[in-house]
């Protein structure tokens, strides 16, 4: 038994892998990036613009930020309340 290792024959140069190898993935990634930038501008830029241009008070800033919490409140509490009020003898659907 020969323990010497021999180099493998080179068939072709190593293929260079690109990040955007699939067009659909590239479009999805680009769309998500643009969406995230827009969300960040709205989330951080709107309150900053309210303070700088309108001289908004802290109470007005609270009223400006409150509508952003309403969907989380309703969408988060409803499943918890509905699961907690189920009769435990019935199987889950």
N, C-alpha and C positions, 0 to 999 in steps of 0.2 A: 504494500500500500504506500503510495507516494504522498507525502504530506506537504509537498511544495504547492504553493498557490500560483496559479498562472493568471495573468490579467485577462479579462474578458475582451473579446474583439469588439472594437468600436464600430457600431453599425451606423450611427448617425449622431450628430452633435446634440447635446441636451436641448430639449425643446424649452423655450422660455415661456413661462406661465404668466399670463396677464391677470390683473385683478378683475377686469371687466370682460371675462371670457364669454359670458352669455349676455346678449343684448337686453333681454328682459330683466335680468338681475340688475344690470347697470341702470336701467330706467327706474326700477323700483328704488334702488339706493339713492339715486339723484332726487327722485320725488320726495322721499322721506327726509332727505337733507334739507331741501327747500322748505318743506312743511315745518321742520323743527326750527329753522331760522325764523320763519313767520310767527310761530308760537312764542319763541323767546322774545321777539320784538314786541309782541302784544302784551306778554306777561310782564316784561320789565320796562318797556318803553312807554306804555300808556300811563302808568302811575308817575313815572318821571316827568312826562310831559304835563300831567295835571299839576304837579308841584311847581314846576318851573314856569309854565306859561299862565296858569290860572291861579297860582298861589293857593292851592287847596289846603284846607286845614286837615287835622288828623281825623276828625269825624267824617269829613267828606272822603278822605282816602279809605276809611273803613267801609263806607257805603259803596265806593267804587270796587273794592275787593270782595265784598259779600256775595254778589251774584256768581262768582266763580266757585263758591263752596256749595251752592244749592244743588247742583246735579250730584255731587259726591254724597251729600246728605241723603237725598232721596234714593239714589241707586244703591247706596251702601246699606241703609237701614232696612229697606223693604225686604230683601232676601233674609236678613237676620230675623226680622219679626215674623215673617211667614214660616220660617223653619222652626222657630221656637214655639209657635202656637199649634203645631201639628200634634195630632194624637200619636203617642209613641207606639201604640199597638198596631198602627197601620204601617205597612212597608213603604219605604221611600220610592217615589216614581222617578 
